[in-house]
Amino acid sequence: MVTGWKKPGTYRTYLQKQYRGLIENVEGGSFRISTTGQYRVTESFRKLVEWPKFRQHVTQVRPVGGDYYYGSSSVLIYDFLMPLTHETSLRTTLDALFFKETLLVKLRTINSTNLEAHFSRLTSESDDDYFSRVLSFIEARFVGYSISHVDGRFRSVGILDYDDAAALYKRGRRYLIDETTAVTRFIFPYETNEEVKTIRFLFQQLFVKSMIQLVEGEGQIWMLENGPERLVHIWRAPSVCEGESDEEEE
């Protein structure tokens, strides 16, 4: 038999206990196992269609907390802050980078000298083999991201007194801005300093450039970095008109 079970009682035990609710009599009625009966899978089976979940359900060995293997690693974390209005476009842009075709297009646009500084070409290595090796590095480390929402309040200009702030409102501009920010977090475990340099390089080339292009038009874009160093990266948009002041807008 496929299962490898030798004791007849094993079949009855599994069918009566583990499979109850997952299969049912075609003719309806109470659940009884017989050699002449006809059975079908119920809708409840949908939650167990993945093999690991099904195996965990039917096995007699139930995993407990002590069965987990503990490990630790250094970690590099990036938090990218942007207005919530960009979240839908952000998800679309980042999700595209989960696909091989998109990643290959972006990898091929990276300056070859810069890329080879992190991934040296092997002797007689073809382009396909080379980029396949780079993709393997990405596959093992760039797994996903999370997005959380935070509420904040910001000044739109320099510090004003009440009268100047009121005058700003009269001109149709806000002094204090309430804004919900989408914080996109990326977490990358790493082992060596060389590895973290490569992660930084690829994150800049594959993710940061795409996000900066996405939110073009914002006054400032912030990204926090926590790892071997704690940094804040800030991209500031150039003034539309150099030297422009509030008085000139009146």
C-alpha positions, 0 to 999 in steps of 0.5 A: 500500500502507498501509506506503508501501514501494515496494521488494519486498525491503523486505517480505521483509526485515521479515517474515524479520527483524523479524517472526520470532517474532511470526508463524508458519505456521498449518500449523506447520513452519519459518518461510518467507514465501510468497504462498500461505502462511497465518500467525497472530500468536504469543503473543510479540506481546502484549509489542508491542501498544502502538504505541510498542513495536511501532514501536521493534521494527520500525523500522530506526532504533534509538534511542540515548542521544543521542536523548533530550532533556534538561530540568531543573526545580525540584521539590517533593517530599512524603514521607508517613510512616505505619504499613505496616498502612495501605498497602492502604487508602492505595493504594485511597484514592490510586488513586481520585484518578486518576479524573475523577469522584473529582477533580471531587467533591473539587474541588466541595467546596473553598471556592470563594473559596479555589479561585478565589484560585489559578484565577480564573474567566474572564468567562462561564465555565461551571462545567464549563469552569472545573473542566475547566481546573483538571483540566488543571492537575492532569493535567499535574502530579499523575501518580503516586506511589511507596511504599517501606518503611523499618524503624524503632524508636520510644519509646512514652512519655517516656524511662524507666529499665530498671525503669520500662520493665520495669514498663511491659511487665508492664502489657502495654505496649511501651516500644520499638516496632519498626515498618515505615513506608510512605513515600509520595512525590510529586514535582512539577516546577514553574517559578514560585513561583505554580505551587508555591503552587497545587500545595501548595494542591491537594495539601493539598485532594486528597491530604493530607485524604484521607490524614489521614482514612485514618490517623485514630487514629494518635498522630502523622502526619508529612509531609516537604516538600522544595522552596523550603523544607524542612519537616516537617508533624506532625499530633498526635492530642489526648489521649483523657483530658487529664492521664492518666498511667501511674500512673493506669493501674495 
